Amino acid sequence: MSWREHGATGGWRSLSLKPVPTGWIPSVFQTMVPTGYTKLQEERGLAMADLGPKPDGNGYRPDPPHLEVRRHSDRVARTSVSLSDGGDVRYSETEPMLPEGTLSGEEGDDEEKEEEESQRPPTRNMPKESPLAMALQIVVPFLLAGFGTVSAGMVLDIVQHWDAFKYITEIFILVPALLGLKGNLEMTLASRLSTAVNVGKMDSPIEKWNLIIGNLALKQVQATVVGFLAAVAAVVLGWIPEGKFQMSHAVLLCSASVATAFIASMLQGFIMVGVIVGSKKTGINPDNVATPIAASFGDLITLAILAWISQGLYNCLDSHPYASSLVCAFFLSLTPVWMVISSKHPASRTLLYSGWEPVITAMVISSIGGLILDKTVSDPNLAGIVVYTPVINGIGGNLVAIQSSRISTHLHFHSAPGEVPEEAKGCYYPCRTFCGTGANHRSAQVLLLLVLPGHLIFLYTIHLMKSGHTTLTPIFMTVYLAAALLQVFLLLCIADWMVYSMWRSGKDPDSFSIPYLTALGDLLGTALLALSFQFLWYIGDQDSDVGD
């Protein structure tokens, strides 16, 4: 066993085992990592090393007076930020993610600006990515996420026959809303931290852990509140068409929803932080891998927890009727603790007050998709829709989240809040998303090309596992793939328009766009899938007993 070091300034170390010829492994991974990403740490270190005067004979490097004053003020600002002792800290949602020197509204004398510019490291540009490197980075987590959604669909196909799901059908309304939490919370967290990594805001260990802890605590607050509101929406949407209401069922829905949202959000948050930190250390662009991996196990974990808790509380309805109330009260009582922790960092504190609009709106949109699923599942002729719903919804949400995160990172690099590039000005038209030579145009083309082969792989996986209630006939595959392609095409167009519109209005797309986009993915996917199964039923492609 031998160690090999590459580069003189903090190059990557690779471990090689001599008995096994593994020389091809580093070369494969090297093609997946653009050269620009692996050089960012070296450029930062070399740029910072050039600041200030040269050391004297004793090795001491004196600081210029104005630089010392700046560092002192920065220290004071960081101390006030980390302690957050109730002071009035003005903080803009987009400012902490911007490279230094690009913030709007800076004031000061021209001489001071010139002196600061002379001491500031060169502005970093986004590293170049070839379409091949982009595709290689995206395809592995995309397939991983796809198999996660396939597993979730197979689980949902099984648990739909459990007593809790048969007698409390409003649980189906909860499914898209709770599965959508990965878009509302996990993917949003992944997008924010990916942008922070790319613009160098996680280079400092103190700032890195402040960002991570503050965002995780914020996510727990949002998960608890959104889980409770999703249960209320499920009760209302289930009561309106039928006119029946049972208090015990309503309390069970609230308890199962809040507990599922809390536990699943915590587990996925830890996984997400590990992915972001690991991507940073290995030189992989986290924009390409973080959001799909955030969803790879999200659907399966969330659905398994929901089914287990729902069935367990349903079994306790007669023997321990107070169990559901106690579970709900316990998780709700933890909310103030997470609120206090999240308020310690200005980024999470700002979102604690202003970040509810997209999360709650996305939950309502997903609940409408859940109502469609509930009514479709209740029709025995359309029972086959269950296993495919998490797949089409999850794949569409994963792909559009990648595009949204990439556009947002590009804007943080090159534009000030409220200003958009020339190509994004004027009325929107679909060709703007896919036609052109820019990095975001190429990524949209790559993502759209992944739809058909990806869904074919997932369809045959479901078929080989003998799950579902539908035979893979040519007409079924044609209709299903057309629905999936239309869903992703619409989502990529909406993402291109929405991200630039939010940036123009001063909102950070990392926090606001992905919840809307993944919720729209759930609604579009469920609606298009329901229409596809209705169409197949009308033309005679009827085999709903397959897999029973």
Helices and strands as residue ranges (DSSP letters): E 2-5, E 13-16, H 24-32, H 35-49, H 65-83, G 95-97, H 110-119, H 131-159, H 163-167, H 171-179, H 181-181, I 182-186, H 187-198, H 205-242, H 247-282, H 286-296, H 298-315, H 323-333, H 335-342, H 346-354, H 356-377, G 380-382, H 385-414, G 422-424, H 431-434, H 439-449, H 451-464, H 474-504, H 509-538
